[in-house]
């Protein structure tokens, strides 16, 4: 997730879905695997002179780690390591998840776009990575995956991505459920399944 996207309507839906799932499944923590990549923000022009956006402004409006300060009965922990080298990132995710062995968690994968298309970039999680993180979760954990609308011009996108994720995780048809807020941010869904 790039910081430029933090704190928009999708985040209202995202964190509502995550909190409700934590409530429904009696989880103690929400663990966001952010797949973080920093953004390059354009400059501000004042009287013809360009200026960087002040750090204080960026920290207030675009620091995705601030969600950890939310006042809630659930602990929110953000895995904020830089997403650059996939193998190193997965090892670090495994170490992070191992810190929460004794409690039920909502484990949330939060890439920029979602599951890999035919030509994936760092905006996407590869099927193998989705599976590796699923395998790292423990019994009772709730696995949640962010999926942005694909560029399928008027064609259905939710069911195909749901099936792709079910296949990647070696789960049966309709074993992955959907949370979303279509009247708030209709271009995103959150796939989820409890590990049992």
N, C-alpha and C positions, 0 to 999 in steps of 0.2 A: 504494500500500500504506500503510495506516495503522499507526503504530507499536504500537498495541494488539494487533495480530495477530502481532508478531514473536516468534520463539523458541517456537513450539508444535510439535506433531507434523507439521504441514504443512511447517514449515521443515526438519525432518529429511528428509522426502521431497524437498522442493524442492532443497536443497543437495546431496543425494545424487545426484539425477537430473542436476543441472548438472555436478557433478564427474565423474560417469561419462560424460556426453556429451563433456565436454572431453577426457577420456582417450581415448574411442573415436575422436573426430574430430581428435585431435592439436592441440587449441587451446592457445594460450598464456594467454589471459585469459578471464575470465567478466565480462561487463558487465551489471550489473543496472540496468534502466530501472525505477525503483521506483514511478513515478506517486505520489510521496509526498504525503500529506496528514496533518498532525498530528492526534492524537486528543485529546479532552478526557476526562481521567480523573476518575472520581468521587473524592470525598474520603474520608479515613480518619477514623473517629470514635474518640476516646480520652476516656473519662469524660465523654461528652456534648459534647465540643468537636470541631469539624471541623478537619482539617488537610490541606493538600496532600500528595500523595505526594512524599517528598524527591527532589530532582533526581538525587542520586547513585543512588537505587534505580531511577528511570526510565532513567538512562543505562546502568546495568548490564543491566537486563532488557528494555528496549524501544528501544534505539538500533540501528536496522537497519543502520547504517553499520559496526557492529562486525564484520560478516562480512568486511570488508576485512582484518581482522587474522588470519584463519584461517591456520593453518600448513599450506600446501599447495604443490604445485609450480605451481599455477595462480595467476595474479594475479587478485584479485577487486576490481573497481572498481564503486562504487555511484553512479549518477546520482541525486542526492538533491535536485535542485531541486523547489520546491513545484509541485505539479500543480494549477493553478487555471485559467489561460487556455490553452486547447488549442493555438492557433496559436503562441503564444510558447513553449510547452513543446516543441513539435515542432522549432522552430528551434534551441532549446538542445540537444535530443537530437542533432540533426544535427552541431552543433559538437562535442559530446562524442564521438560515434562517429568523427569525423574524426581524433581524436587517436590512433586505433588502426588506422591505414591499413596498417601494415607487418606486422601479425600476424593470424593466424587467431583469431577470437574466438567465444565463445558469447555471443550477444546475447539477453538475457532480459527480456521484457516482463512486469512483475509488478504488474498492477492488483489492486484489492481483490477483484474478482469475476470478471472475464474479459471476453469479447467482448460487445459491446452486445446487449441484448435489444430488444424493440419500443420501450421507453421508457428510453433510456440516461440514466445519471447520471455523476457523476465517479467512481463505483465501477467504471466500465467503460471499455474502450478501444473507440473507434469503428472500424468496418471500414476507413474511410479512413485512420485513424491507424495501424492495423496494417499496412496496405499501404504507407503512407509510410515507416514504419520498415523494413519488408522491403526497400523500394527503396534505403534508405540502407546496407544491409549490403553487403559485398563478396563476391565469389566465394570459396567455401570457408568462410565464416562459417556458424555454426549458429544458427538463429533458434528461440527457445524462447518459448512463450506459456503463461502461467498461466491455468487455467480452473477455477473453482469450480463445484460442482454447481448446476444451475439449479433453480428452483422448479417443477419439472414433475411433482410428486406421483406418484411411482412410474413415470413414463414415462422412456424412454431419453433421456439428455441428452448423452452423450459424442459419439456419431456425428453428431447434428445440429450440435453446435458445431464438430466437426472439419470437416464439410462447409462450414459457414458460413465458417470461417477459410480453407479451401482456395479457396473462391469469392472471398473478399475479396482474397486474394493472387494471384489468377489462376493457381492451380496445379491440376493434374489431380487426379482422384479418387484417394484413397489415397496421395497424395504427402506428406502430413503424417502423421508417426508419433506414437506416444503413449508417454510414460514416466509411471509412477505407482507408488504403494506402497499397494495396496488394503487391506492388513492393518494399516497404520499410520495412514493418513489417506485413507479411501476416498471422500471427497467432493471431491477435487481430482485433476486430471490436468495433464500438461505436454505440450502439442503441440510438435513440433519438425520442422524440415526444414533440410537443408544447402543453401545456395545454390550452384547449379552452372550 
